[in-house]
Amino acid sequence: MNDFWTTVLDFAQTTTTRVGKRLMEDYGQVQALQKADGSLVTQADKWADQEIRDAIASTFSGYGILSEESDQIFPGTEWCWVIDPLDGTTNFTRGIPIWSISLGLLYRGTPIFGYVYVPPLNQAFHGFWSGDSGLNTPSGAFLNHHPIHTSIDAPSSNHFFNLCSRSLAVVQQGFPCKIRMLGVASYNFLTVAAGATLGGVEATPKVWDIAGAWVIVQAAGGSWISLDSQPFPLVSAEDYSDRSFPTLVVSRSELVPFFTPFTQKMEI
């Protein structure tokens, strides 16, 4: 790994570890307010957002920033960090130990590096995915620096599939897997990357929910299927505050035609 990618990875690890340590002090102890879109926000979200943005500005001068809690318009810069300072605020406020800090590094509007840290579980996922960027990047997906890969298993009643609360229409007669609802979009998809689940659906994820996981899932061998509009590349000057990107993720491409019909009754 060259010096640039070492700097990127070290920055993501150091920053999320520091922010996560402080968030653990507030975990289960803070009150949330409801935002206009119905999601929750706490002072912890806002503090984490500012800390991460300040860290980016001091380390990556001239890079753009797109964040759930502040800058929601894509600046169109060649390089841009996308931040979700606290994905899973409801879990965070209720003391449920699944919530994450998510970072995605975009090149010309498309993620090529993702890092998602889950402080209560001490799990740090990262991955590199050069795609069509033409950049020479490292490769692979990792959990706590150990390589991960999606499952090669066939669907069965002994395998898991994740849903969000708005995608219950997927559960129909003949659905082959056990259902889990984790309450965190990034972690939903990362369990697929790690081989723990065969797939997952999110009906209304925002770009900051998926930018980091988008890279890691594909680097781990998974398939990312947009059920409406494609999220990437992002469009310069576009406001992403109210745009959702319904998504199906499965462990391997052969399962796409198997699970896609179950998503057709979802309200998108």
C-alpha atoms as an extended CHARMM CRD file, in Angstrom:
* protein
*
       268  EXT
         1         1  MET       CA              0.0000000000        0.0000000000        0.0000000000  PROA      1               0.0000000000
         2         2  ASN       CA              1.4840000000        3.3500000000       -1.0030000000  PROA      2               0.0000000000
         3         3  ASP       CA              1.8230000000        6.3230000000        1.3150000000  PROA      3               0.0000000000
         4         4  PHE       CA             -1.4520000000        7.9340000000        0.2170000000  PROA      4               0.0000000000
         5         5  TRP       CA             -3.6190000000        4.9070000000        0.9710000000  PROA      5               0.0000000000
         6         6  THR       CA             -1.7600000000        4.2800000000        4.2150000000  PROA      6               0.0000000000
         7         7  THR       CA             -2.5780000000        7.8590000000        5.2190000000  PROA      7               0.0000000000
         8         8  VAL       CA             -6.2480000000        7.3960000000        4.2640000000  PROA      8               0.0000000000
         9         9  LEU       CA             -6.5980000000        4.1600000000        6.2360000000  PROA      9               0.0000000000
        10        10  ASP       CA             -4.7050000000        5.4660000000        9.2660000000  PROA      10              0.0000000000
        11        11  PHE       CA             -6.7990000000        8.6280000000        9.2650000000  PROA      11              0.0000000000
        12        12  ALA       CA            -10.0830000000        6.7040000000        9.1470000000  PROA      12              0.0000000000
        13        13  GLN       CA             -9.0150000000        4.3350000000       11.9070000000  PROA      13              0.0000000000
        14        14  THR       CA             -7.5890000000        7.0070000000       14.2020000000  PROA      14              0.0000000000
        15        15  THR       CA            -10.4770000000        9.4270000000       13.7510000000  PROA      15              0.0000000000
        16        16  THR       CA            -13.3100000000        6.9370000000       14.1730000000  PROA      16              0.0000000000
        17        17  THR       CA            -11.6010000000        5.3350000000       17.1830000000  PROA      17              0.0000000000
        18        18  ARG       CA            -11.2480000000        8.6950000000       18.8880000000  PROA      18              0.0000000000
        19        19  VAL       CA            -14.7930000000        9.7840000000       18.0670000000  PROA      19              0.0000000000
        20        20  GLY       CA            -16.1940000000        6.3710000000       18.9660000000  PROA      20              0.0000000000
        21        21  LYS       CA            -14.5500000000        6.4560000000       22.3890000000  PROA      21              0.0000000000
        22        22  ARG       CA            -16.3320000000        9.7020000000       23.2010000000  PROA      22              0.0000000000
        23        23  LEU       CA            -19.6470000000        8.4890000000       21.7630000000  PROA      23              0.0000000000
        24        24  MET       CA            -19.4870000000        5.4470000000       24.0260000000  PROA      24              0.0000000000
        25        25  GLU       CA            -19.6520000000        7.8360000000       26.9910000000  PROA      25              0.0000000000
        26        26  ASP       CA            -22.9860000000        9.1950000000       25.7030000000  PROA      26              0.0000000000
        27        27  TYR       CA            -24.3230000000        5.8600000000       24.4610000000  PROA      27              0.0000000000
        28        28  GLY       CA            -27.7400000000        5.1840000000       25.9730000000  PROA      28              0.0000000000
        29        29  GLN       CA            -27.5690000000        8.3980000000       28.0080000000  PROA      29              0.0000000000
        30        30  VAL       CA            -28.8050000000       11.1230000000       25.6440000000  PROA      30              0.0000000000
        31        31  GLN       CA            -32.1560000000       12.3690000000       24.3990000000  PROA      31              0.0000000000
        32        32  ALA       CA            -32.9160000000       12.6420000000       20.7050000000  PROA      32              0.0000000000
        33        33  LEU       CA            -34.8160000000       15.2370000000       18.7010000000  PROA      33              0.0000000000
        34        34  GLN       CA            -36.8140000000       14.4460000000       15.5620000000  PROA      34              0.0000000000
        35        35  LYS       CA            -35.6390000000       16.0160000000       12.3120000000  PROA      35              0.0000000000
        36        36  ALA       CA            -37.8880000000       17.1360000000        9.4780000000  PROA      36              0.0000000000
        37        37  ASP       CA            -37.4760000000       13.7920000000        7.6750000000  PROA      37              0.0000000000
        38        38  GLY       CA            -38.5710000000       11.8700000000       10.7710000000  PROA      38              0.0000000000
        39        39  SER       CA            -35.1180000000       10.5750000000       11.6880000000  PROA      39              0.0000000000
        40        40  LEU       CA            -33.5250000000       11.3020000000       15.0340000000  PROA      40              0.0000000000
        41        41  VAL       CA            -30.5440000000       13.4420000000       15.9500000000  PROA      41              0.0000000000
        42        42  THR       CA            -28.7000000000       14.0420000000       19.2120000000  PROA      42              0.0000000000
        43        43  GLN       CA            -26.0110000000       16.4240000000       20.3680000000  PROA      43              0.0000000000
        44        44  ALA       CA            -23.6770000000       13.4340000000       20.0760000000  PROA      44              0.0000000000
        45        45  ASP       CA            -24.3840000000       13.2260000000       16.3070000000  PROA      45              0.0000000000
        46        46  LYS       CA            -23.6190000000       16.9050000000       15.9080000000  PROA      46              0.0000000000
        47        47  TRP       CA            -20.4500000000       16.7480000000       18.0140000000  PROA      47              0.0000000000
        48        48  ALA       CA            -19.1620000000       13.7300000000       16.0680000000  PROA      48              0.0000000000
        49        49  ASP       CA            -19.9400000000       15.4270000000       12.7570000000  PROA      49              0.0000000000
        50        50  GLN       CA            -17.9390000000       18.5260000000       13.6890000000  PROA      50              0.0000000000
        51        51  GLU       CA            -15.0150000000       16.4760000000       14.9920000000  PROA      51              0.0000000000
        52        52  ILE       CA            -14.7730000000       14.4380000000       11.8010000000  PROA      52              0.0000000000
        53        53  ARG       CA            -15.1350000000       17.4650000000        9.5340000000  PROA      53              0.0000000000
        54        54  ASP       CA            -12.4130000000       19.3080000000       11.4360000000  PROA      54              0.0000000000
        55        55  ALA       CA            -10.1320000000       16.2790000000       11.1690000000  PROA      55              0.0000000000
        56        56  ILE       CA            -10.7080000000       16.0220000000        7.4160000000  PROA      56              0.0000000000
        57        57  ALA       CA            -10.0220000000       19.7270000000        6.9000000000  PROA      57              0.0000000000
        58        58  SER       CA             -6.7090000000       19.5050000000        8.7670000000  PROA      58              0.0000000000
        59        59  THR       CA             -5.5050000000       16.3380000000        7.0090000000  PROA      59              0.0000000000
        60        60  PHE       CA             -6.9770000000       16.5280000000        3.4910000000  PROA      60              0.0000000000
        61        61  SER       CA             -6.8420000000       20.1600000000        2.4650000000  PROA      61              0.0000000000
        62        62  GLY       CA             -9.1460000000       20.9910000000       -0.4450000000  PROA      62              0.0000000000
        63        63  TYR       CA            -11.2160000000       17.8110000000       -0.2080000000  PROA      63              0.0000000000
        64        64  GLY       CA            -14.9770000000       18.1690000000       -0.2630000000  PROA      64              0.0000000000
        65        65  ILE       CA            -17.2210000000       16.9830000000        2.5550000000  PROA      65              0.0000000000
        66        66  LEU       CA            -20.7680000000       15.6430000000        2.3510000000  PROA      66              0.0000000000
        67        67  SER       CA            -22.3880000000       14.9040000000        5.6970000000  PROA      67              0.0000000000
        68        68  GLU       CA            -25.7760000000       13.9110000000        7.0750000000  PROA      68              0.0000000000
        69        69  GLU       CA            -25.6550000000       16.5550000000        9.7850000000  PROA      69              0.0000000000
        70        70  SER       CA            -24.2450000000       19.5590000000        7.8970000000  PROA      70              0.0000000000
        71        71  ASP       CA            -23.0540000000       19.7700000000        4.2710000000  PROA      71              0.0000000000
        72        72  GLN       CA            -25.6540000000       17.8820000000        2.2250000000  PROA      72              0.0000000000
        73        73  ILE       CA            -24.8740000000       19.3380000000       -1.2030000000  PROA      73              0.0000000000
        74        74  PHE       CA            -22.2040000000       17.5280000000       -3.1900000000  PROA      74              0.0000000000
        75        75  PRO       CA            -19.4550000000       20.0990000000       -3.8480000000  PROA      75              0.0000000000
        76        76  GLY       CA            -18.2500000000       18.4730000000       -7.0510000000  PROA      76              0.0000000000
        77        77  THR       CA            -14.6280000000       18.2910000000       -5.9240000000  PROA      77              0.0000000000
        78        78  GLU       CA            -12.4500000000       15.5600000000       -7.3920000000  PROA      78              0.0000000000
        79        79  TRP       CA            -12.0400000000       14.0580000000       -3.9130000000  PROA      79              0.0000000000
        80        80  CYS       CA            -14.7970000000       14.1110000000       -1.3110000000  PROA      80              0.0000000000
        81        81  TRP       CA            -15.4040000000       12.4700000000        2.0530000000  PROA      81              0.0000000000
        82        82  VAL       CA            -18.9670000000       11.3530000000        2.8210000000  PROA      82              0.0000000000
        83        83  ILE       CA            -19.7570000000       11.1510000000        6.5430000000  PROA      83              0.0000000000
        84        84  ASP       CA            -22.4190000000        9.5360000000        8.6470000000  PROA      84              0.0000000000
        85        85  PRO       CA            -21.1820000000       10.4520000000       12.1300000000  PROA      85              0.0000000000
        86        86  LEU       CA            -23.6970000000        8.1750000000       13.8430000000  PROA      86              0.0000000000
        87        87  ASP       CA            -25.6450000000        5.6560000000       11.7730000000  PROA      87              0.0000000000
        88        88  GLY       CA            -28.2770000000        4.1040000000       14.0310000000  PROA      88              0.0000000000
        89        89  THR       CA            -29.1690000000        6.9990000000       16.3080000000  PROA      89              0.0000000000
        90        90  THR       CA            -32.3150000000        5.2600000000       17.5640000000  PROA      90              0.0000000000
        91        91  ASN       CA            -30.2870000000        2.2290000000       18.6530000000  PROA      91              0.0000000000
        92        92  PHE       CA            -27.7160000000        4.5890000000       20.1740000000  PROA      92              0.0000000000
        93        93  THR       CA            -30.2600000000        6.4360000000       22.3190000000  PROA      93              0.0000000000
        94        94  ARG       CA            -32.0210000000        3.2300000000       23.4450000000  PROA      94              0.0000000000
        95        95  GLY       CA            -28.8500000000        1.4080000000       24.4690000000  PROA      95              0.0000000000
        96        96  ILE       CA            -28.9020000000       -1.1710000000       21.6840000000  PROA      96              0.0000000000
        97        97  PRO       CA            -25.2740000000       -1.9770000000       20.7500000000  PROA      97              0.0000000000
        98        98  ILE       CA            -25.5120000000       -1.7120000000       16.9690000000  PROA      98              0.0000000000
        99        99  TRP       CA            -24.5980000000        1.7430000000       15.6360000000  PROA      99              0.0000000000
       100       100  SER       CA            -21.7020000000        2.9440000000       13.5620000000  PROA      100             0.0000000000
       101       101  ILE       CA            -19.5150000000        5.7470000000       12.3020000000  PROA      101             0.0000000000
       102       102  SER       CA            -19.3350000000        5.5770000000        8.5170000000  PROA      102             0.0000000000
       103       103  LEU       CA            -16.8380000000        7.1870000000        6.1340000000  PROA      103             0.0000000000
       104       104  GLY       CA            -16.6010000000        6.9390000000        2.3690000000  PROA      104             0.0000000000
       105       105  LEU       CA            -13.9080000000        8.5350000000        0.2150000000  PROA      105             0.0000000000
       106       106  LEU       CA            -15.1720000000        9.4620000000       -3.2440000000  PROA      106             0.0000000000
       107       107  TYR       CA            -13.1270000000       10.0780000000       -6.3690000000  PROA      107             0.0000000000
       108       108  ARG       CA            -15.0330000000       11.9850000000       -9.0500000000  PROA      108             0.0000000000
       109       109  GLY       CA            -18.2910000000       11.2280000000       -7.2700000000  PROA      109             0.0000000000
       110       110  THR       CA            -17.8520000000        7.4830000000       -6.7270000000  PROA      110             0.0000000000
       111       111  PRO       CA            -16.6290000000        5.7770000000       -3.5350000000  PROA      111             0.0000000000
       112       112  ILE       CA            -13.3050000000        3.9530000000       -3.7470000000  PROA      112             0.0000000000
       113       113  PHE       CA            -12.5650000000        3.5630000000       -0.0160000000  PROA      113             0.0000000000
       114       114  GLY       CA            -14.9850000000        2.7720000000        2.7950000000  PROA      114             0.0000000000
       115       115  TYR       CA            -14.5290000000        2.5810000000        6.5550000000  PROA      115             0.0000000000
       116       116  VAL       CA            -17.2560000000        1.7360000000        9.0610000000  PROA      116             0.0000000000
       117       117  TYR       CA            -16.5590000000        1.4640000000       12.7910000000  PROA      117             0.0000000000
       118       118  VAL       CA            -19.0350000000       -0.1000000000       15.2320000000  PROA      118             0.0000000000
       119       119  PRO       CA            -17.8040000000        1.0180000000       18.6880000000  PROA      119             0.0000000000
       120       120  PRO       CA            -19.9830000000       -1.1560000000       20.9770000000  PROA      120             0.0000000000
       121       121  LEU       CA            -18.9050000000       -4.2940000000       19.0980000000  PROA      121             0.0000000000
       122       122  ASN       CA            -15.3100000000       -3.1490000000       18.5360000000  PROA      122             0.0000000000
       123       123  GLN       CA            -15.6910000000       -3.9660000000       14.8450000000  PROA      123             0.0000000000
       124       124  ALA       CA            -13.9380000000       -1.9210000000       12.1650000000  PROA      124             0.0000000000
       125       125  PHE       CA            -14.7100000000       -2.6980000000        8.5200000000  PROA      125             0.0000000000
       126       126  HSD       CA            -12.7920000000       -1.2420000000        5.6130000000  PROA      126             0.0000000000
       127       127  GLY       CA            -12.3640000000       -1.8840000000        1.9250000000  PROA      127             0.0000000000
       128       128  PHE       CA            -11.0010000000       -0.5780000000       -1.3670000000  PROA      128             0.0000000000
       129       129  TRP       CA            -12.8500000000       -0.7520000000       -4.6870000000  PROA      129             0.0000000000
       130       130  SER       CA            -11.2970000000        0.9850000000       -7.6830000000  PROA      130             0.0000000000
       131       131  GLY       CA            -14.1990000000        0.1740000000      -10.0310000000  PROA      131             0.0000000000
       132       132  ASP       CA            -13.9590000000        2.2440000000      -13.2010000000  PROA      132             0.0000000000
       133       133  SER       CA            -11.9160000000        5.0160000000      -11.5730000000  PROA      133             0.0000000000
       134       134  GLY       CA             -8.6710000000        4.1160000000      -13.3020000000  PROA      134             0.0000000000
       135       135  LEU       CA             -6.8520000000        4.5440000000       -9.9930000000  PROA      135             0.0000000000
       136       136  ASN       CA             -4.3650000000        2.0440000000       -8.6690000000  PROA      136             0.0000000000
       137       137  THR       CA             -5.8430000000        1.2200000000       -5.2700000000  PROA      137             0.0000000000
       138       138  PRO       CA             -5.2750000000       -1.6240000000       -2.8190000000  PROA      138             0.0000000000
       139       139  SER       CA             -7.8950000000       -4.3620000000       -2.9710000000  PROA      139             0.0000000000
       140       140  GLY       CA            -10.0190000000       -6.3630000000       -0.5750000000  PROA      140             0.0000000000
       141       141  ALA       CA            -12.4240000000       -6.0160000000        2.3170000000  PROA      141             0.0000000000
       142       142  PHE       CA            -11.4620000000       -6.4110000000        5.9520000000  PROA      142             0.0000000000
       143       143  LEU       CA            -12.9020000000       -6.7220000000        9.4470000000  PROA      143             0.0000000000
       144       144  ASN       CA            -10.4270000000       -5.6520000000       12.1230000000  PROA      144             0.0000000000
       145       145  HSD       CA             -7.7450000000       -5.9960000000        9.4160000000  PROA      145             0.0000000000
       146       146  HSD       CA             -8.6320000000       -9.6340000000        8.6800000000  PROA      146             0.0000000000
       147       147  PRO       CA             -9.8690000000      -10.3450000000        5.1230000000  PROA      147             0.0000000000
       148       148  ILE       CA            -13.5970000000      -11.0030000000        4.7450000000  PROA      148             0.0000000000
       149       149  HSD       CA            -15.6660000000      -12.4090000000        1.9050000000  PROA      149             0.0000000000
       150       150  THR       CA            -19.3300000000      -12.9380000000        1.2320000000  PROA      150             0.0000000000
       151       151  SER       CA            -20.9380000000      -16.3500000000        1.6820000000  PROA      151             0.0000000000
       152       152  ILE       CA            -21.0890000000      -18.8690000000       -1.1590000000  PROA      152             0.0000000000
       153       153  ASP       CA            -23.9920000000      -20.7360000000        0.4800000000  PROA      153             0.0000000000
       154       154  ALA       CA            -27.3780000000      -21.3020000000       -1.1220000000  PROA      154             0.0000000000
       155       155  PRO       CA            -30.4410000000      -19.7740000000        0.6090000000  PROA      155             0.0000000000
       156       156  SER       CA            -32.0810000000      -21.9130000000        3.2800000000  PROA      156             0.0000000000
       157       157  SER       CA            -34.0990000000      -21.6380000000        6.4730000000  PROA      157             0.0000000000
       158       158  ASN       CA            -30.8260000000      -21.6960000000        8.3770000000  PROA      158             0.0000000000
       159       159  HSD       CA            -29.4830000000      -18.5480000000        6.7100000000  PROA      159             0.0000000000
       160       160  PHE       CA            -30.2070000000      -14.9000000000        7.4900000000  PROA      160             0.0000000000
       161       161  PHE       CA            -31.5310000000      -12.0230000000        5.3920000000  PROA      161             0.0000000000
       162       162  ASN       CA            -31.7660000000       -8.4360000000        6.7340000000  PROA      162             0.0000000000
       163       163  LEU       CA            -34.6240000000       -5.9680000000        6.3340000000  PROA      163             0.0000000000
       164       164  CYS       CA            -35.2760000000       -2.4010000000        7.3770000000  PROA      164             0.0000000000
       165       165  SER       CA            -38.6160000000       -1.4200000000        8.9430000000  PROA      165             0.0000000000
       166       166  ARG       CA            -39.8600000000       -0.0320000000        5.5980000000  PROA      166             0.0000000000
       167       167  SER       CA            -39.1310000000       -3.1700000000        3.5830000000  PROA      167             0.0000000000
       168       168  LEU       CA            -41.4140000000       -5.6780000000        5.3080000000  PROA      168             0.0000000000
       169       169  ALA       CA            -43.2370000000       -6.2860000000        2.0240000000  PROA      169             0.0000000000
       170       170  VAL       CA            -40.2810000000       -8.4640000000        1.0660000000  PROA      170             0.0000000000
       171       171  VAL       CA            -41.5390000000      -11.1170000000        3.4990000000  PROA      171             0.0000000000
       172       172  GLN       CA            -43.8400000000      -13.2150000000        1.3510000000  PROA      172             0.0000000000
       173       173  GLN       CA            -44.8190000000      -16.8440000000        1.0740000000  PROA      173             0.0000000000
       174       174  GLY       CA            -41.8400000000      -18.8430000000       -0.0120000000  PROA      174             0.0000000000
       175       175  PHE       CA            -39.1940000000      -16.4660000000        1.3080000000  PROA      175             0.0000000000
       176       176  PRO       CA            -36.3530000000      -18.8620000000        2.0850000000  PROA      176             0.0000000000
       177       177  CYS       CA            -34.3330000000      -17.2540000000        4.8750000000  PROA      177             0.0000000000
       178       178  LYS       CA            -34.7110000000      -16.1930000000        8.4900000000  PROA      178             0.0000000000
       179       179  ILE       CA            -35.3160000000      -12.4550000000        8.8200000000  PROA      179             0.0000000000
       180       180  ARG       CA            -33.2880000000      -10.0580000000       10.9570000000  PROA      180             0.0000000000
       181       181  MET       CA            -33.8080000000       -6.3030000000       11.4820000000  PROA      181             0.0000000000
       182       182  LEU       CA            -30.7230000000       -4.5570000000       12.8270000000  PROA      182             0.0000000000
       183       183  GLY       CA            -31.7950000000       -0.9130000000       12.5500000000  PROA      183             0.0000000000
       184       184  VAL       CA            -28.5830000000        0.3380000000       10.9230000000  PROA      184             0.0000000000
       185       185  ALA       CA            -28.2800000000        0.5510000000        7.1360000000  PROA      185             0.0000000000
       186       186  SER       CA            -24.5010000000        0.2890000000        6.9830000000  PROA      186             0.0000000000
       187       187  TYR       CA            -24.3750000000       -2.7110000000        9.3320000000  PROA      187             0.0000000000
       188       188  ASN       CA            -27.2240000000       -4.4000000000        7.4640000000  PROA      188             0.0000000000
       189       189  PHE       CA            -25.0590000000       -4.5590000000        4.3600000000  PROA      189             0.0000000000
       190       190  LEU       CA            -21.7630000000       -5.2060000000        6.1420000000  PROA      190             0.0000000000
       191       191  THR       CA            -23.0750000000       -8.4600000000        7.5910000000  PROA      191             0.0000000000
       192       192  VAL       CA            -23.4370000000       -9.5790000000        3.9760000000  PROA      192             0.0000000000
       193       193  ALA       CA            -19.8390000000       -8.5560000000        3.2620000000  PROA      193             0.0000000000
       194       194  ALA       CA            -18.6630000000      -10.5390000000        6.2820000000  PROA      194             0.0000000000
       195       195  GLY       CA            -20.5400000000      -13.6790000000        5.2300000000  PROA      195             0.0000000000
       196       196  ALA       CA            -22.9520000000      -13.6350000000        8.1810000000  PROA      196             0.0000000000
       197       197  THR       CA            -26.0540000000      -13.0280000000        6.0470000000  PROA      197             0.0000000000
       198       198  LEU       CA            -26.9590000000      -13.7990000000        2.4470000000  PROA      198             0.0000000000
       199       199  GLY       CA            -28.5760000000      -10.4710000000        1.6900000000  PROA      199             0.0000000000
       200       200  GLY       CA            -30.2620000000       -7.3340000000        2.8810000000  PROA      200             0.0000000000
       201       201  VAL       CA            -32.6900000000       -4.6430000000        1.7700000000  PROA      201             0.0000000000
       202       202  GLU       CA            -32.9420000000       -0.9820000000        2.7240000000  PROA      202             0.0000000000
       203       203  ALA       CA            -35.9150000000        0.9670000000        1.3600000000  PROA      203             0.0000000000
       204       204  THR       CA            -34.8340000000        4.5330000000        2.1380000000  PROA      204             0.0000000000
       205       205  PRO       CA            -31.0730000000        4.7890000000        2.7220000000  PROA      205             0.0000000000
       206       206  LYS       CA            -29.3890000000        8.1320000000        2.1050000000  PROA      206             0.0000000000
       207       207  VAL       CA            -26.0310000000        8.5030000000        0.4030000000  PROA      207             0.0000000000
       208       208  TRP       CA            -24.1730000000        8.8770000000        3.7260000000  PROA      208             0.0000000000
       209       209  ASP       CA            -25.7270000000        5.6030000000        4.9340000000  PROA      209             0.0000000000
       210       210  ILE       CA            -24.2770000000        3.6580000000        2.0300000000  PROA      210             0.0000000000
       211       211  ALA       CA            -21.0950000000        5.3620000000        0.7780000000  PROA      211             0.0000000000
       212       212  GLY       CA            -18.7420000000        3.3890000000        3.0220000000  PROA      212             0.0000000000
       213       213  ALA       CA            -20.5960000000        0.0690000000        2.8320000000  PROA      213             0.0000000000
       214       214  TRP       CA            -20.9460000000        0.3340000000       -0.9770000000  PROA      214             0.0000000000
       215       215  VAL       CA            -17.1950000000       -0.1260000000       -1.3130000000  PROA      215             0.0000000000
       216       216  ILE       CA            -16.8070000000       -2.8530000000        1.3100000000  PROA      216             0.0000000000
       217       217  VAL       CA            -19.6510000000       -5.0330000000        0.0060000000  PROA      217             0.0000000000
       218       218  GLN       CA            -18.2650000000       -5.1160000000       -3.5250000000  PROA      218             0.0000000000
       219       219  ALA       CA            -14.6820000000       -5.5630000000       -2.3720000000  PROA      219             0.0000000000
       220       220  ALA       CA            -15.8840000000       -8.6020000000       -0.3790000000  PROA      220             0.0000000000
       221       221  GLY       CA            -17.4930000000      -10.1660000000       -3.4670000000  PROA      221             0.0000000000
       222       222  GLY       CA            -21.1000000000       -9.0780000000       -2.9660000000  PROA      222             0.0000000000
       223       223  SER       CA            -23.5610000000       -7.6530000000       -5.4900000000  PROA      223             0.0000000000
       224       224  TRP       CA            -25.1220000000       -4.2140000000       -4.9990000000  PROA      224             0.0000000000
       225       225  ILE       CA            -28.4540000000       -3.7290000000       -6.7810000000  PROA      225             0.0000000000
       226       226  SER       CA            -30.0810000000       -0.3040000000       -6.8750000000  PROA      226             0.0000000000
       227       227  LEU       CA            -33.8560000000       -0.7320000000       -6.8730000000  PROA      227             0.0000000000
       228       228  ASP       CA            -34.4900000000        2.7800000000       -8.1570000000  PROA      228             0.0000000000
       229       229  SER       CA            -31.8700000000        5.3300000000       -9.2100000000  PROA      229             0.0000000000
       230       230  GLN       CA            -28.1530000000        4.6260000000       -9.0670000000  PROA      230             0.0000000000
       231       231  PRO       CA            -26.4760000000        6.5000000000       -6.2010000000  PROA      231             0.0000000000
       232       232  PHE       CA            -23.0780000000        7.0090000000       -7.8310000000  PROA      232             0.0000000000
       233       233  PRO       CA            -21.4630000000        8.9960000000       -9.2640000000  PROA      233             0.0000000000
       234       234  LEU       CA            -22.8330000000       11.9150000000       -7.2970000000  PROA      234             0.0000000000
       235       235  VAL       CA            -23.8180000000       15.0410000000       -9.2090000000  PROA      235             0.0000000000
       236       236  SER       CA            -22.1470000000       18.3670000000       -8.5420000000  PROA      236             0.0000000000
       237       237  ALA       CA            -24.3260000000       20.9250000000       -6.6820000000  PROA      237             0.0000000000
       238       238  GLU       CA            -27.0270000000       18.2930000000       -6.0960000000  PROA      238             0.0000000000
       239       239  ASP       CA            -28.7870000000       18.4190000000       -2.7170000000  PROA      239             0.0000000000
       240       240  TYR       CA            -28.8510000000       14.8980000000       -1.2610000000  PROA      240             0.0000000000
       241       241  SER       CA            -30.7590000000       15.7230000000        1.9210000000  PROA      241             0.0000000000
       242       242  ASP       CA            -34.0490000000       14.1980000000        0.7350000000  PROA      242             0.0000000000
       243       243  ARG       CA            -32.8660000000       11.6190000000       -1.8000000000  PROA      243             0.0000000000
       244       244  SER       CA            -33.1360000000        7.9400000000       -0.9520000000  PROA      244             0.0000000000
       245       245  PHE       CA            -31.5470000000        5.0250000000       -2.7800000000  PROA      245             0.0000000000
       246       246  PRO       CA            -33.5240000000        1.7790000000       -2.2780000000  PROA      246             0.0000000000
       247       247  THR       CA            -31.0530000000       -1.0710000000       -2.3370000000  PROA      247             0.0000000000
       248       248  LEU       CA            -30.7920000000       -4.8390000000       -2.4260000000  PROA      248             0.0000000000
       249       249  VAL       CA            -27.4610000000       -6.4250000000       -1.5200000000  PROA      249             0.0000000000
       250       250  VAL       CA            -26.7750000000      -10.1420000000       -1.9540000000  PROA      250             0.0000000000
       251       251  SER       CA            -23.7410000000      -12.2710000000       -1.2960000000  PROA      251             0.0000000000
       252       252  ARG       CA            -23.1190000000      -13.2630000000       -4.9200000000  PROA      252             0.0000000000
       253       253  SER       CA            -24.4350000000      -12.3520000000       -8.3400000000  PROA      253             0.0000000000
       254       254  GLU       CA            -26.1980000000      -15.7210000000       -8.8350000000  PROA      254             0.0000000000
       255       255  LEU       CA            -28.6640000000      -14.7500000000       -6.0850000000  PROA      255             0.0000000000
       256       256  VAL       CA            -29.7800000000      -11.4950000000       -7.7320000000  PROA      256             0.0000000000
       257       257  PRO       CA            -32.6030000000      -13.0750000000       -9.8200000000  PROA      257             0.0000000000
       258       258  PHE       CA            -33.5630000000      -15.2290000000       -6.8370000000  PROA      258             0.0000000000
       259       259  PHE       CA            -34.1590000000      -12.3800000000       -4.3580000000  PROA      259             0.0000000000
       260       260  THR       CA            -35.1460000000       -9.5230000000       -6.6950000000  PROA      260             0.0000000000
       261       261  PRO       CA            -38.7770000000      -10.7070000000       -7.2210000000  PROA      261             0.0000000000
       262       262  PHE       CA            -39.3900000000      -10.4510000000       -3.4620000000  PROA      262             0.0000000000
       263       263  THR       CA            -38.5750000000       -6.7210000000       -3.5960000000  PROA      263             0.0000000000
       264       264  GLN       CA            -41.2160000000       -5.8480000000       -6.2030000000  PROA      264             0.0000000000
       265       265  LYS       CA            -43.9650000000       -5.2060000000       -3.6500000000  PROA      265             0.0000000000
       266       266  MET       CA            -41.8860000000       -2.6730000000       -1.7620000000  PROA      266             0.0000000000
       267       267  GLU       CA            -43.1040000000        0.9330000000       -1.8350000000  PROA      267             0.0000000000
       268       268  ILE       CA            -40.2580000000        2.9000000000       -3.3850000000  PROA      268             0.0000000000
